[in-house]
């Protein structure tokens, strides 16, 4: 059990110099202190210090934040007993309470709003404030910033995301990490299970195979149709035009000449059809 005098001794330099702030709180008869280096007077908190302050308030709503420069009852020449008396005076009289700081109130309000928003969409929630992606909560360590239920939900979501990534990677082994992440994140956003994702990819494979078969069938049909048209043209040309015309229609060096003789053959064909049908009026 830490006595107030011990707290004053351990934090004497911080309280005398007035550079750091010292958060002081109680649990039962024990005193606790935490020096922080954020600029509280300017309302500029580092994320870690703000997380610590909010955690302290959960334990002791009467906790105080003290600074030897900004707060009274402290001085550079004070001994340990005088510093301890100054701490007690602030704590027992409710001066410089941590909970009364506007920046703490704003942070707590933001956390509660974020908690409600996460609950509304069924997402696990951590009240830890992060200073960039590198400061995110460690998913493998329970640090108290999440409820046990939210922590378990986060573990399930993490495991599902990993399983989805494995499904996508196995199906697209040549894809880069960024592409894998985009596909996995999209699947996670749609709340697809790994099993459902596997079925979807299997279905895409089935569709792709069907398209390939359709393309082959179409190519075969076009090939046969082209062959039929070619043979039909040869038959028409043989029946309706002299060999010279057929030769020029197929082998003349100039496209204009080839076209000229193809037109002659067509006119001869239609003329023959008209004659066979009794002529035209």
QUIQUIVEN-V139066 format. One record per residue. N is the residue number from 0. RES is the residue in one letter. PSI is psi in whole degrees, 0 to 359 (none if undefined). OMEGA is omega in whole degrees, -180 to 180 (999 if undefined). Layout:
N;RES;PSI;OMEGA
N;RES;PSI;OMEGA
This chain:
0;X;118;-177
1;X;130;177
2;X;158;-178
3;X;326;-180
4;X;324;177
5;X;320;178
6;X;317;179
7;X;319;-180
8;X;315;-177
9;X;334;-177
10;X;23;-176
11;X;315;-178
12;X;316;-180
13;X;318;-178
14;X;324;-179
15;X;320;-175
16;X;332;179
17;X;19;178
18;X;308;178
19;X;161;169
20;X;147;-179
21;X;117;175
22;X;127;-179
23;X;134;178
24;X;171;-178
25;X;149;168
26;X;108;-174
27;X;238;180
28;X;2;-178
29;X;141;176
30;X;147;179
31;X;153;179
32;X;148;179
33;X;111;175
34;X;137;177
35;X;157;-173
36;X;12;174
37;X;156;179
38;X;83;-176
39;X;329;-178
40;X;328;178
41;X;0;-179
42;X;23;-178
43;X;101;-177
44;X;140;165
45;X;147;-174
46;X;318;-179
47;X;318;179
48;X;321;180
49;X;320;176
50;X;317;180
51;X;318;-179
52;X;316;180
53;X;323;177
54;X;321;179
55;X;318;-178
56;X;333;176
57;X;328;-179
58;X;319;-177
59;X;100;179
60;X;345;-179
61;X;10;-179
62;X;149;-178
63;X;154;174
64;X;116;-171
65;X;146;177
66;X;129;-176
67;X;341;-179
68;X;319;-175
69;X;339;-175
70;X;142;178
71;X;174;178
72;X;23;174
73;X;152;178
74;X;160;-176
75;X;334;-176
76;X;14;-178
77;X;144;173
78;X;180;-174
79;X;318;-179
80;X;321;179
81;X;322;176
82;X;318;179
83;X;321;178
84;X;321;179
85;X;318;177
86;X;313;-178
87;X;319;-178
88;X;313;-180
89;X;316;-175
90;X;311;-174
91;X;336;179
92;X;359;175
93;X;26;177
94;X;144;178
95;X;37;176
96;X;138;-180
97;X;320;-177
98;X;341;-177
99;X;356;-180
100;X;134;-176
101;X;325;-178
102;X;327;175
103;X;317;179
104;X;318;179
105;X;318;180
106;X;317;-180
107;X;320;177
108;X;317;179
109;X;321;180
110;X;317;-179
111;X;321;178
112;X;318;178
113;X;324;179
114;X;316;180
115;X;320;180
116;X;319;179
117;X;320;-180
118;X;324;-178
119;X;328;-179
120;X;8;175
121;X;30;180
122;X;145;174
123;X;149;-173
124;X;134;172
125;X;129;-178
126;X;1;178
127;X;128;177
128;X;129;-175
129;X;139;177
130;X;74;-178
131;X;171;-176
132;X;329;-179
133;X;350;-178
134;X;14;180
135;X;153;178
136;X;143;177
137;X;118;-176
138;X;346;-176
139;X;355;-177
140;X;129;176
141;X;112;-175
142;X;7;178
143;X;355;-180
144;X;352;178
145;X;153;172
146;X;156;178
147;X;321;179
148;X;317;179
149;X;323;179
150;X;317;178
151;X;320;178
152;X;321;179
153;X;322;178
154;X;318;178
155;X;319;180
156;X;320;179
157;X;316;179
158;X;319;179
159;X;320;179
160;X;318;178
161;X;317;179
162;X;321;177
163;X;317;180
164;X;322;179
165;X;321;178
166;X;314;-178
167;X;318;-179
168;X;319;180
169;X;329;-179
170;X;328;-179
171;X;70;-175
172;X;336;-178
173;X;354;-178
174;X;146;179
175;X;167;-179
176;X;321;-179
177;X;317;179
178;X;318;178
179;X;316;-180
180;X;318;-179
181;X;315;-180
182;X;317;-179
183;X;317;180
184;X;321;178
185;X;318;179
186;X;320;178
187;X;319;179
188;X;329;177
189;X;0;180
190;X;41;177
191;X;134;175
192;X;160;176
193;X;323;180
194;X;317;179
195;X;319;178
196;X;320;179
197;X;317;180
198;X;321;179
199;X;314;179
200;X;322;176
201;X;319;179
202;X;320;177
203;X;323;178
204;X;318;179
205;X;317;179
206;X;318;180
207;X;319;178
208;X;320;178
209;X;320;179
210;X;319;178
211;X;318;178
212;X;320;178
213;X;318;179
214;X;319;179
215;X;317;179
216;X;315;-179
217;X;319;178
218;X;319;178
219;X;315;-179
220;X;315;-179
221;X;320;178
222;X;315;180
223;X;319;180
224;X;319;179
225;X;318;179
226;X;320;-180
227;X;316;-179
228;X;320;180
229;X;316;180
230;X;321;179
231;X;320;179
232;X;318;179
233;X;319;-179
234;X;318;179
235;X;314;-179
236;X;320;-179
237;X;322;-176
238;X;328;-168
239;X;349;-173
240;X;151;178
241;X;159;-178
242;X;326;-179
243;X;316;179
244;X;316;-179
245;X;320;-179
246;X;312;-179
247;X;324;180
248;X;331;-177
249;X;326;-166
250;X;3;178
251;X;143;-177
252;X;324;-178
253;X;136;179
254;X;326;-180
255;X;322;-180
256;X;318;179
257;X;316;180
258;X;321;180
259;X;315;-177
260;X;331;174
261;X;321;178
262;X;322;178
263;X;318;-180
264;X;318;179
265;X;316;-179
266;X;322;179
267;X;322;179
268;X;311;-178
269;X;327;177
270;X;319;178
271;X;320;178
272;X;319;-180
273;X;320;179
274;X;321;179
275;X;328;-178
276;X;5;176
277;X;12;177
278;X;175;179
279;X;151;-179
280;X;none;999
